[in-house]
Amino acid sequence: MKHITVAAAVFIRDGKVFAAQRKDAGELARTWEFPGGKLEPGESGEQAIVREIKEELSADIRVVEYITTVEHQYQTFFITMHAYLCEIVSGSLVLSEHIDSRWLSKRNVYSVAWAAADVPIVKAIEPMLED
């Protein structure tokens, strides 16, 4: 079974969290996630998330703090995901790898179909959100 290690960025602004919808391909097609990607050899989670957000969303960010690590078994792979609370330093979040995005409040954070591995992160950051 393939094992991948990824980093995910959690952006919270005005009491709302940023969610991005995956493309219509693969086991996780059209599910919602915290953006990010795979760690390259020798790269820390913090380094990976800064690089991935620049590549995927065209924004420069900084890591504010580590949130949690999630391990999850999907049908075709096992994932270890390190989640970080991040803030945008320059630029704005421009979609290139995703088909949609939303800023979700506490009231509607579960209104999207989150990828299973992202759900524990949603639960961890829910107290930071506002109605």
Residue frames as a rotation matrix with the C-alpha (Angstrom) as fourth column:
MET 1
0.580 0.815 0.000 0.00
0.815 -0.580 0.000 0.00
0.000 0.000 -1.000 0.00
LYS 2
-0.158 -0.610 0.776 1.31
0.571 -0.698 -0.432 3.40
0.806 0.375 0.459 -0.98
HIS 3
0.335 0.177 -0.925 2.04
0.895 -0.367 0.254 5.80
-0.295 -0.913 -0.281 1.92
ILE 4
-0.036 -0.337 0.941 2.19
0.580 -0.774 -0.255 9.54
0.814 0.537 0.223 1.33
THR 5
-0.136 -0.071 -0.988 3.12
0.903 -0.419 -0.094 12.32
-0.408 -0.905 0.121 3.73
VAL 6
-0.065 0.239 0.969 1.57
0.689 -0.691 0.217 15.71
0.722 0.682 -0.120 3.09
ALA 7
-0.811 -0.087 -0.578 1.23
0.481 -0.661 -0.576 19.14
-0.332 -0.746 0.578 4.66
ALA 8
-0.015 0.889 0.457 -2.04
0.895 -0.191 0.402 21.07
0.445 0.416 -0.793 4.74
ALA 9
-0.939 -0.280 0.201 -2.64
0.201 -0.919 -0.340 24.79
0.280 -0.279 0.919 5.20
VAL 10
0.031 0.936 -0.351 -5.50
0.998 -0.012 0.058 26.06
0.051 -0.352 -0.934 7.34
PHE 11
-0.859 -0.211 0.467 -6.42
0.253 -0.967 0.028 29.68
0.446 0.142 0.884 6.64
ILE 12
0.016 0.863 -0.504 -8.84
0.999 -0.040 -0.037 31.39
-0.052 -0.503 -0.863 9.02
ARG 13
-0.930 -0.230 0.287 -10.03
0.275 -0.952 0.130 34.90
0.243 0.200 0.949 8.23
ASP 14
-0.578 0.734 0.357 -12.88
-0.742 -0.655 0.145 36.80
0.340 -0.181 0.923 9.88
GLY 15
-0.274 0.440 0.855 -13.91
-0.722 0.493 -0.486 33.63
-0.636 -0.750 0.183 11.72
LYS 16
0.829 0.546 -0.124 -14.16
-0.471 0.560 -0.682 31.58
-0.303 0.623 0.721 8.52
VAL 17
-0.056 -0.845 0.532 -11.93
-0.147 0.534 0.833 28.79
-0.988 -0.031 -0.154 7.22
PHE 18
-0.012 -0.063 -0.998 -10.78
-0.978 -0.208 0.025 28.33
-0.209 0.976 -0.059 3.62
ALA 19
0.060 0.079 0.995 -11.76
0.008 0.997 -0.080 25.07
-0.998 0.013 0.059 1.91
ALA 20
-0.342 -0.241 -0.908 -10.83
-0.886 -0.240 0.397 23.97
-0.314 0.940 -0.131 -1.61
GLN 21
0.622 0.647 0.441 -12.57
-0.403 0.748 -0.527 21.40
-0.671 0.150 0.726 -3.80
ARG 22
-0.400 -0.819 0.411 -10.43
-0.119 0.491 0.863 18.76
-0.909 0.297 -0.294 -5.49
LYS 23
-0.505 0.142 -0.851 -10.63
-0.862 -0.125 0.491 18.12
-0.037 0.982 0.186 -9.23
ASP 24
0.524 0.835 0.170 -12.93
-0.786 0.550 -0.281 15.43
-0.328 0.014 0.945 -10.60
ALA 25
0.332 -0.480 -0.812 -10.36
-0.464 0.666 -0.584 12.60
0.821 0.571 -0.002 -10.65
GLY 26
-0.645 -0.720 -0.256 -9.15
-0.209 0.488 -0.848 9.81
0.735 -0.493 -0.465 -8.41
GLU 27
-0.429 0.427 -0.796 -10.42
0.755 0.654 -0.056 8.35
0.497 -0.625 -0.602 -5.18
LEU 28
-0.426 0.207 -0.881 -10.94
0.693 -0.551 -0.465 11.79
-0.582 -0.808 0.092 -3.61
ALA 29
-0.731 0.140 0.668 -12.62
0.547 -0.466 0.695 13.40
0.409 0.874 0.264 -6.64
ARG 30
-0.141 0.691 0.709 -14.63
0.098 -0.702 0.705 16.52
0.985 0.169 0.031 -5.87
THR 31
0.447 0.233 -0.864 -14.13
0.865 0.133 0.483 16.26
0.228 -0.963 -0.142 -2.10
TRP 32
0.764 -0.130 0.631 -13.17
-0.179 -0.984 0.014 19.33
0.619 -0.123 -0.775 -0.09
GLU 33
0.410 -0.733 -0.542 -9.83
0.872 0.490 -0.003 19.73
0.267 -0.472 0.840 1.59
PHE 34
0.731 -0.445 -0.518 -7.33
-0.082 -0.810 0.581 22.03
-0.678 -0.382 -0.628 3.19
PRO 35
0.907 -0.368 -0.203 -4.89
-0.222 -0.008 -0.975 22.86
0.357 0.930 -0.089 0.37
GLY 36
0.356 -0.863 0.358 -1.36
-0.687 0.018 0.727 21.54
-0.634 -0.505 -0.586 0.45
GLY 37
0.731 -0.108 -0.673 0.68
-0.525 0.541 -0.657 18.69
0.436 0.834 0.339 -0.92
LYS 38
0.851 -0.391 -0.350 3.39
0.446 0.891 0.090 16.10
0.276 -0.232 0.933 -0.60
LEU 39
0.672 -0.737 -0.074 6.61
-0.396 -0.442 0.805 16.65
-0.625 -0.512 -0.589 1.29
GLU 40
0.707 -0.563 -0.428 9.70
-0.351 0.246 -0.904 16.33
0.614 0.789 -0.024 -0.86
PRO 41
0.526 -0.551 -0.647 12.71
0.711 0.703 -0.021 14.37
0.467 -0.449 0.762 0.46
GLY 42
-0.488 -0.807 -0.332 14.42
0.839 -0.329 -0.433 16.25
0.241 -0.490 0.838 3.29
GLU 43
-0.565 0.367 0.739 11.65
-0.105 -0.920 0.377 18.86
0.819 0.136 0.558 3.47
SER 44
-0.932 0.320 -0.168 9.82
0.205 0.086 -0.975 19.72
-0.298 -0.944 -0.145 6.70
GLY 45
-0.113 0.976 0.184 6.05
0.981 0.139 -0.136 20.11
-0.158 0.165 -0.974 6.81
GLU 46
0.364 0.212 -0.907 6.45
0.303 -0.948 -0.100 23.85
-0.881 -0.238 -0.409 7.25
GLN 47
-0.598 -0.651 -0.468 8.74
-0.286 -0.372 0.883 24.13
-0.749 0.662 0.036 4.21
ALA 48
-0.820 0.308 0.483 6.41
0.559 0.613 0.559 21.95
-0.124 0.728 -0.674 2.12
ILE 49
0.147 0.983 -0.112 3.29
0.907 -0.179 -0.380 23.95
-0.394 -0.046 -0.918 2.88
VAL 50
0.131 -0.178 -0.975 4.92
-0.116 -0.980 0.164 27.28
-0.985 0.092 -0.149 2.02
ARG 51
-0.847 -0.508 -0.159 6.14
-0.241 0.101 0.965 25.82
-0.474 0.856 -0.208 -1.31
GLU 52
-0.670 0.622 0.405 2.86
0.729 0.653 0.205 24.04
-0.137 0.433 -0.891 -2.11
ILE 53
0.302 0.833 -0.464 0.66
0.658 -0.534 -0.530 27.09
-0.690 -0.146 -0.709 -1.49
LYS 54
-0.189 -0.440 -0.878 2.93
-0.408 -0.778 0.478 29.21
-0.893 0.448 -0.032 -3.68
GLU 55
-0.970 -0.241 0.039 2.66
-0.083 0.477 0.875 26.58
-0.229 0.845 -0.483 -6.46
GLU 56
-0.602 0.783 0.152 -1.06
0.798 0.584 0.151 25.77
0.030 0.213 -0.977 -6.10
LEU 57
0.409 0.874 -0.260 -2.60
0.903 -0.430 -0.025 29.05
-0.134 -0.225 -0.965 -4.98
SER 58
0.084 -0.475 0.876 -0.03
0.665 -0.628 -0.404 31.72
0.742 0.617 0.263 -5.99
ALA 59
0.813 0.213 0.541 0.25
-0.216 -0.753 0.621 33.20
0.540 -0.622 -0.567 -2.49
ASP 60
-0.409 -0.908 -0.096 3.17
-0.035 0.121 -0.992 33.73
0.912 -0.402 -0.081 -0.15
ILE 61
0.715 0.698 0.031 2.32
-0.127 0.087 0.988 32.47
0.687 -0.710 0.150 3.32
ARG 62
-0.516 -0.801 0.303 3.86
-0.605 0.091 -0.791 31.95
0.606 -0.592 -0.532 6.70
VAL 63
-0.063 0.422 -0.904 3.17
0.457 0.818 0.350 29.17
0.887 -0.391 -0.244 9.17
VAL 64
0.158 0.225 0.961 1.64
-0.675 -0.686 0.271 30.51
0.721 -0.692 0.044 12.39
GLU 65
-0.287 -0.251 0.924 1.45
-0.887 0.434 -0.158 27.24
-0.361 -0.865 -0.347 14.31
TYR 66
-0.885 -0.012 -0.465 1.21
-0.178 0.933 0.314 23.48
0.430 0.360 -0.828 14.04
ILE 67
-0.037 0.947 0.318 -2.34
-0.958 -0.124 0.258 22.17
0.284 -0.295 0.912 14.54
THR 68
0.364 0.222 0.905 -2.31
-0.542 0.840 0.012 18.36
-0.757 -0.495 0.426 14.33
THR 69
-0.719 -0.484 -0.499 -1.23
-0.694 0.466 0.549 15.29
-0.034 0.741 -0.671 12.39
VAL 70
0.387 0.883 0.267 -3.82
-0.750 0.469 -0.467 12.94
-0.537 -0.019 0.843 10.92
GLU 71
-0.860 -0.509 -0.026 -3.21
-0.434 0.706 0.559 9.41
-0.266 0.493 -0.828 9.70
HIS 72
0.171 0.984 0.057 -5.88
-0.662 0.157 -0.733 7.86
-0.730 0.088 0.678 7.50
GLN 73
-0.746 -0.324 0.582 -6.28
0.124 0.791 0.600 4.75
-0.654 0.520 -0.549 5.39
TYR 74
0.021 0.704 -0.710 -8.03
-0.892 -0.307 -0.331 5.34
-0.451 0.640 0.622 2.08
GLN 75
0.869 0.368 0.330 -8.85
-0.195 0.869 -0.455 2.48
-0.454 0.331 0.827 -0.32
THR 76
0.859 -0.491 0.146 -5.72
0.350 0.355 -0.867 2.93
0.374 0.795 0.477 -2.44
PHE 77
-0.144 -0.952 0.269 -3.23
0.226 -0.296 -0.928 4.69
0.963 -0.073 0.258 -0.13
PHE 78
0.407 0.128 -0.905 -2.34
0.913 -0.024 0.407 5.60
0.031 -0.991 -0.126 3.44
ILE 79
0.235 -0.264 0.936 -1.87
0.273 -0.906 -0.324 9.29
0.933 0.331 -0.141 4.27
THR 80
-0.025 -0.262 -0.965 -0.04
0.969 -0.245 0.041 11.14
-0.247 -0.934 0.260 7.03
MET 81
0.189 0.204 0.960 -1.16
0.583 -0.810 0.057 14.77
0.790 0.549 -0.273 6.98
HIS 82
-0.469 -0.404 -0.785 0.46
0.855 -0.432 -0.288 17.53
-0.223 -0.806 0.548 9.04
ALA 83
0.383 0.710 0.591 -1.85
0.771 -0.598 0.218 20.55
0.509 0.372 -0.776 9.38
TYR 84
-0.625 -0.648 -0.435 -0.65
0.770 -0.604 -0.206 24.09
-0.129 -0.464 0.877 10.05
LEU 85
0.623 0.693 -0.361 -2.48
0.629 -0.719 -0.295 27.30
-0.465 -0.043 -0.884 10.76
CYS 86
-0.445 -0.784 0.433 -1.14
0.882 -0.298 0.366 29.73
-0.158 0.545 0.823 8.14
GLU 87
0.430 0.552 -0.714 -1.56
0.291 -0.834 -0.469 33.34
-0.855 -0.006 -0.519 7.11
ILE 88
0.570 -0.158 0.807 -1.19
0.805 -0.092 -0.586 35.02
0.166 0.983 0.075 3.77
VAL 89
-0.090 -0.713 -0.696 1.83
0.622 -0.586 0.520 37.34
-0.778 -0.386 0.496 3.62
SER 90
-0.470 0.000 -0.883 1.35
-0.545 -0.787 0.290 38.55
-0.695 0.617 0.370 0.04
GLY 91
-0.897 0.248 -0.365 -0.88
-0.252 0.390 0.886 37.77
0.362 0.887 -0.288 -2.89
SER 92
-0.075 0.912 0.403 -4.29
-0.943 0.067 -0.327 36.15
-0.325 -0.404 0.855 -2.73
LEU 93
-0.447 -0.047 0.893 -5.51
-0.088 0.996 0.008 32.58
-0.890 -0.075 -0.450 -3.03
VAL 94
0.008 0.348 -0.938 -5.90
-0.973 -0.214 -0.088 31.88
-0.231 0.913 0.337 -6.76
LEU 95
0.443 0.263 0.857 -7.15
-0.252 0.954 -0.162 28.42
-0.860 -0.144 0.489 -7.75
SER 96
-0.069 -0.437 -0.897 -5.08
-0.997 0.048 0.053 26.43
0.019 0.898 -0.439 -10.23
GLU 97
-0.898 -0.305 -0.318 -5.29
-0.295 0.952 -0.081 22.87
0.327 0.021 -0.945 -8.85
HIS 98
-0.711 0.703 -0.010 -8.83
0.374 0.366 -0.852 23.03
-0.596 -0.609 -0.524 -7.46
ILE 99
-0.596 0.559 0.576 -12.25
0.665 -0.059 0.745 23.53
0.451 0.827 -0.337 -9.06
ASP 100
0.414 0.740 0.531 -13.90
0.169 -0.635 0.753 25.61
0.894 -0.222 -0.388 -6.33
SER 101
-0.718 -0.562 -0.410 -13.25
0.513 -0.029 -0.858 27.22
0.470 -0.827 0.309 -2.96
ARG 102
0.428 0.852 0.302 -15.26
0.251 -0.433 0.866 28.64
0.868 -0.295 -0.399 -0.09
TRP 103
-0.790 -0.450 0.416 -14.78
-0.283 -0.335 -0.899 30.46
0.544 -0.828 0.137 3.20
LEU 104
0.000 0.802 -0.597 -16.85
0.293 0.571 0.767 28.50
0.956 -0.175 -0.235 5.72
SER 105
-0.170 0.056 0.984 -18.18
-0.828 -0.550 -0.111 29.70
0.535 -0.833 0.139 9.07
LYS 106
-0.883 -0.114 0.455 -18.77
-0.403 0.680 -0.613 27.45
-0.240 -0.725 -0.646 12.07
ARG 107
-0.026 0.988 0.154 -22.42
-0.567 0.112 -0.816 27.20
-0.823 -0.109 0.557 11.04
ASN 108
0.829 0.428 -0.359 -21.70
-0.516 0.341 -0.786 25.86
-0.214 0.837 0.504 7.55
VAL 109
-0.138 -0.990 -0.038 -18.28
-0.944 0.120 0.308 24.18
-0.300 0.079 -0.951 7.94
TYR 110
-0.633 -0.057 0.772 -19.90
-0.036 0.998 0.044 20.76
-0.773 0.000 -0.634 7.44
SER 111
0.430 0.845 -0.317 -21.95
-0.346 -0.170 -0.923 21.87
-0.834 0.507 0.219 4.43
VAL 112
0.279 -0.426 -0.861 -19.27
-0.934 0.089 -0.347 20.50
0.224 0.900 -0.373 2.08
ALA 113
0.993 0.038 -0.115 -18.13
-0.027 0.995 0.095 16.89
0.118 -0.091 0.989 1.59
TRP 114
0.392 -0.898 0.201 -14.73
-0.898 -0.326 0.296 16.94
-0.200 -0.297 -0.934 3.30
ALA 115
0.093 -0.507 -0.857 -12.15
-0.355 0.787 -0.504 14.30
0.930 0.351 -0.107 2.42
ALA 116
0.772 0.345 -0.534 -12.10
0.275 0.577 0.769 11.83
0.573 -0.741 0.350 5.32
ALA 117
-0.029 -0.882 -0.470 -8.55
0.949 0.123 -0.289 12.71
0.313 -0.454 0.834 6.42
ASP 118
-0.646 -0.203 0.736 -9.47
0.155 -0.979 -0.134 16.41
0.747 0.028 0.664 6.63
VAL 119
0.382 0.924 0.021 -12.42
0.137 -0.079 0.987 15.90
0.914 -0.375 -0.157 9.02
PRO 120
0.402 -0.245 -0.882 -10.26
0.912 0.190 0.362 15.61
0.079 -0.951 0.300 12.19
ILE 121
-0.750 -0.654 0.093 -8.61
0.653 -0.756 -0.053 18.91
0.105 0.021 0.994 11.23
VAL 122
-0.278 0.754 0.595 -12.04
0.012 -0.617 0.787 20.54
0.961 0.226 0.162 10.82
LYS 123
0.647 0.545 -0.533 -12.94
0.486 0.244 0.839 19.31
0.588 -0.802 -0.107 14.32
ALA 124
-0.058 -0.776 -0.629 -9.65
0.997 -0.079 0.005 20.64
-0.054 -0.626 0.778 15.72
ILE 125
-0.911 -0.367 0.187 -10.13
0.391 -0.914 0.111 24.16
0.130 0.174 0.976 14.32
GLU 126
-0.089 0.979 0.182 -13.91
0.692 -0.071 0.718 24.42
0.716 0.190 -0.671 14.82
PRO 127
0.354 0.241 -0.904 -13.49
0.891 -0.382 0.247 26.37
-0.285 -0.892 -0.350 18.11
MET 128
-0.623 -0.668 -0.407 -11.55
0.478 -0.737 0.477 29.04
-0.618 0.103 0.779 16.16
LEU 129
-0.747 0.393 0.536 -14.50
0.483 -0.232 0.844 29.66
0.456 0.890 -0.017 13.83
GLU 130
-0.804 0.549 -0.230 -17.42
-0.210 -0.623 -0.753 32.05
-0.557 -0.557 0.616 14.28
ASP 131
-0.092 0.867 0.490 -21.07
0.707 0.404 -0.581 31.74
-0.702 0.293 -0.650 13.28
